[in-house]
Amino acid sequence: MERQVAGPLPGWVPEGARRYLAHTVAGQAIRDLARGAGCHASTVLRQIRRIETRRDDPLVDAALTALAETHFPPIRTRPGSRRAAAVSPKDTAGMQTSHLTQQNAPDGAALDREALRVLRRLCESGAVLAVAEQMEKAVVVRDAGAGDGTRTAVVDRAVAEAMALQDWIACANPGRISRYRITAAGRAALGRLLAESENRARAQKESGFGEAQAAFAGPERAGSASMADESGERARRVRYNMAESPLILLARRRDRDGSPFLDDALVAAGERLREDFEMAQTGPRVAQNWDSFLTGGVRGGPGQGGGAGCGAA
């Protein structure tokens, strides 16, 4: 007896995880999954075994558990059946508590927006994503080398679980506080997200007047659908190093006497200011449009006396 699916899985769930849940939770046979996908049964078996091995990761295990509980309704089985043995109380006792529920599960646009912010910080030298047990937030910490770390970003645990399930981040030694680093797949995803963001910005700039001041690309623009470059040209090369920020470059400079140009307190204050600014951009826009006030000298916003002055002349 197969288990019915309550609802479609989110679009960001990898194909291997979908087949793993369909086999282990829904009870579909590997041959049926391979027949539906048009591939060999051994290919599906390797994907299922790989996902099963990755369940040692607490974030991956929590994400799979949440997806199974949310999108696959429970069924009653006989005590001695194979399905009852597959989900025994012994196994459920060791499952990780997940924050990836149906209410707070990120959609594709929100996940890409948060991943772009977090993965850029994980590309910095010595940066890790620290995830503690029973905590709703995960933090990106950069090791300064003197034993103390600087917090550079904060992300919801549900987003961290989705990133781990997609193999963008990985933890070598899980524990009470697990430290995740960006993977090769995460760097590739970051390059794709940066290219899409730059293509959107270029398309918005080319669709308007060239001499008009471009508005800041807020969260509502960053979360819109990606627009492909109609000219077919490749995305422009990034003109900065993703592993370093201007603040880090200044912190590495030394004065004539060898003292750092910026001490740790100033670097920490700058990172807090940057974090507050990024978190402010993730919220919805207010009803009042401030663009006309901020760019009044460029586009002639309200309160500018340019028109009256010309008429008087």
C-alpha positions in Angstrom: 0.0 0.0 0.0 1.5 3.3 -1.1 1.2 6.5 0.9 -0.6 9.4 -0.8 1.1 12.7 -1.2 -0.7 15.5 0.6 0.7 18.3 -1.6 3.4 19.1 -4.1 6.9 19.4 -2.8 8.6 22.9 -3.0 10.3 23.6 -6.3 13.7 23.9 -4.7 13.7 20.3 -3.4 16.4 18.3 -5.3 15.4 15.4 -7.6 17.3 12.9 -5.4 15.5 14.0 -2.3 12.1 13.7 -4.1 12.8 10.2 -5.1 14.1 9.3 -1.6 10.9 10.5 0.0 8.8 8.8 -2.7 10.5 5.5 -2.0 11.0 5.6 1.8 7.9 7.5 2.8 5.4 7.0 0.0 6.4 3.4 -0.5 6.9 3.6 -4.3 9.1 0.9 -5.8 12.5 1.9 -7.2 11.6 0.3 -10.6 8.5 2.4 -10.7 10.4 5.6 -10.0 13.0 4.7 -12.6 10.3 3.9 -15.2 8.6 7.3 -14.5 11.9 9.2 -14.7 13.1 7.3 -17.8 16.4 6.1 -16.3 17.9 2.9 -15.0 16.9 1.6 -11.6 20.5 1.6 -10.4 20.6 5.4 -10.9 17.6 5.9 -8.6 19.1 3.5 -6.1 22.4 5.5 -6.0 20.5 8.7 -5.4 18.5 7.2 -2.6 21.6 5.8 -0.9 23.4 9.1 -1.2 20.5 10.9 0.5 20.4 8.3 3.2 24.1 8.8 3.8 23.6 12.5 4.1 21.0 12.1 6.9 23.9 12.2 9.3 23.8 15.9 8.7 21.4 17.4 11.3 20.1 20.1 8.9 19.5 17.5 6.1 17.8 15.1 8.5 15.6 17.8 9.8 14.6 19.0 6.3 13.7 15.5 5.1 11.7 14.9 8.3 9.8 18.1 7.9 9.0 17.4 4.2 7.9 13.9 5.0 5.6 15.1 7.8 4.2 18.0 5.8 3.6 16.5 2.4 2.9 12.9 3.2 0.0 12.2 5.6 0.5 9.4 8.1 -1.1 6.0 7.6 -1.9 3.2 10.0 0.1 0.0 9.5 0.1 -3.4 11.2 2.7 -3.7 14.0 4.7 -6.4 12.2 4.5 -4.9 8.7 7.5 -3.6 6.8 6.2 -0.1 6.8 6.0 -0.1 10.6 9.5 -1.4 10.9 10.8 1.3 8.6 9.4 4.1 10.8 9.9 2.7 14.3 9.9 4.7 17.6 13.6 4.1 17.8 14.2 5.9 14.6 11.8 8.8 15.3 13.5 9.4 18.6 16.7 10.4 16.9 15.2 12.6 14.3 16.1 16.3 14.4 13.5 18.8 15.3 12.9 20.8 12.1 11.9 24.5 11.7 11.0 23.9 8.0 7.2 23.8 8.3 4.6 24.5 5.7 4.0 27.9 7.1 7.6 29.2 7.1 9.0 27.1 4.3 10.8 29.5 1.9 9.6 29.7 -1.7 12.1 29.7 -4.6 12.5 33.5 -4.8 12.9 33.9 -1.0 15.4 31.1 -0.9 17.5 32.6 -3.7 17.4 36.0 -2.1 18.6 34.6 1.3 21.1 32.3 -0.3 22.7 35.1 -2.3 23.2 37.0 1.0 24.5 34.1 3.0 26.6 32.4 0.4 28.5 35.6 -0.3 29.4 35.8 3.4 30.4 32.2 3.4 32.9 32.9 0.6 34.9 35.1 3.0 38.1 33.6 4.4 37.4 31.7 7.6 33.7 32.1 7.4 31.4 29.3 8.7 27.7 29.0 9.3 27.2 28.0 13.0 24.0 26.1 13.8 23.2 25.2 17.4 20.6 22.6 18.5 17.1 23.9 19.3 17.9 27.3 17.9 15.7 29.1 15.4 18.5 31.1 13.9 21.9 30.3 12.4 24.7 32.8 12.2 27.6 33.3 9.8 30.8 33.9 11.8 34.2 34.9 10.4 37.3 33.8 12.3 39.5 36.8 12.8 42.5 34.7 13.6 42.9 35.9 17.2 40.4 33.3 18.6 37.3 35.6 18.4 34.9 35.6 15.5 32.9 38.4 13.9 29.2 37.8 13.2 28.5 38.8 9.6 25.0 37.4 8.9 22.0 35.8 10.5 19.6 33.5 8.7 16.5 31.5 9.6 17.1 27.8 10.4 14.5 26.8 7.8 16.6 28.6 5.1 19.7 26.8 6.4 18.0 23.5 6.2 16.9 24.1 2.6 20.5 25.2 1.7 21.9 22.0 3.3 19.4 19.8 1.5 20.6 21.3 -1.8 24.2 20.6 -0.9 25.2 24.2 -0.9 26.7 23.9 2.6 28.1 20.9 4.4 29.3 20.1 7.9 32.3 17.8 8.4 31.8 17.1 12.1 28.2 17.6 13.3 27.7 18.2 17.0 26.0 20.4 19.5 27.2 23.4 17.5 27.6 22.4 13.8 29.8 24.5 11.6 28.9 24.5 7.9 31.1 25.7 5.0 30.2 26.5 1.5 30.6 23.6 -1.0 31.5 23.6 -4.7 27.9 23.3 -5.5 27.2 26.3 -3.3 29.9 28.4 -5.1 28.3 27.4 -8.5 24.9 28.4 -7.2 26.3 31.7 -5.9 27.7 32.4 -9.4 24.3 31.7 -11.0 22.5 33.9 -8.5 24.9 36.8 -9.0 24.6 36.5 -12.8 20.8 36.5 -12.5 20.8 39.5 -10.2 23.1 41.5 -12.5 21.0 40.6 -15.6 17.9 41.9 -13.8 19.7 45.1 -12.8 20.9 45.6 -16.4 17.5 44.9 -17.9 15.9 47.4 -15.5 18.5 50.0 -16.4 18.2 49.5 -20.1 14.4 49.6 -20.0 14.4 53.2 -18.6 16.2 56.4 -19.3 19.9 56.2 -19.2 20.3 59.5 -17.5 17.8 58.8 -14.8 19.2 57.7 -11.5 18.6 54.0 -11.0 16.5 53.1 -7.9 17.9 50.7 -5.3 17.1 47.1 -6.1 15.1 46.3 -3.0 13.7 43.0 -1.9 10.6 43.2 -4.1 12.9 43.4 -7.2 15.4 40.9 -6.0 12.6 38.4 -5.5 11.1 38.8 -8.9 11.4 36.3 -11.7 14.8 36.2 -13.3 15.0 38.0 -16.7 17.2 36.5 -19.3 19.5 38.7 -21.3 17.8 39.2 -24.7 21.0 40.2 -26.5 22.5 36.8 -25.6 25.6 38.3 -24.1 27.3 36.8 -21.1 26.8 38.5 -17.8 29.5 41.1 -17.0 32.4 39.9 -14.9 32.1 40.7 -11.2 34.5 43.5 -10.5 35.3 42.6 -6.9 36.4 39.6 -4.9 33.5 37.7 -3.3 35.8 36.4 -0.6 36.6 39.9 0.7 34.6 43.1 1.4 36.0 46.6 1.5 35.8 46.6 5.3 38.0 43.5 5.5 40.5 45.1 3.1 40.8 48.2 5.3 41.1 46.0 8.4 44.1 44.2 6.9 46.0 47.5 6.4 48.6 48.6 8.9 49.9 51.9 10.0 53.5 52.9 10.0 54.0 51.6 13.5 52.4 48.2 12.5 49.1 48.8 14.3 45.9 47.8 12.4 44.2 50.6 10.4 40.9 49.4 11.9 40.7 47.7 15.2 38.3 44.8 16.0 35.7 47.1 17.6 35.4 49.2 14.4 35.2 46.1 12.2 32.5 44.6 14.4 30.5 47.9 14.3 30.8 48.1 10.5 29.5 44.5 10.2 26.6 45.2 12.5 25.7 48.3 10.4 25.9 46.3 7.2 23.8 43.5 8.7 21.1 46.0 9.9 21.1 47.5 6.4 20.6 44.2 4.7 17.9 43.1 7.2 16.1 46.3 6.6 16.0 45.6 2.9 14.3 42.2 3.4 11.1 43.8 4.7 8.2 45.2 2.6 8.3 48.7 1.2 6.4 51.4 3.1 3.4 53.0 1.5 5.2 56.3 1.1 7.6 56.5 -1.9 10.7 58.3 -0.8 12.5 58.1 -4.2 11.1 61.5 -5.2 12.5 63.1 -2.0 15.9 61.4 -2.2 16.4 62.2 -5.9 14.7 65.5 -6.1 17.7 67.2 -7.5 17.9 64.7 -10.3 14.3 64.1 -11.3 12.7 67.2 -9.9 10.7 65.8 -6.9 8.1 67.6 -4.9 9.2 70.6 -3.0 11.8 71.6 -5.6 11.4 75.1 -6.8 12.9 74.6 -10.2 9.6 75.1 -12.1 8.7 78.3 -10.2 12.1 79.8 -10.7 12.0 79.3 -14.5 8.5 80.8 -14.6 9.6 83.9 -12.7 12.6 84.4 -15.0 
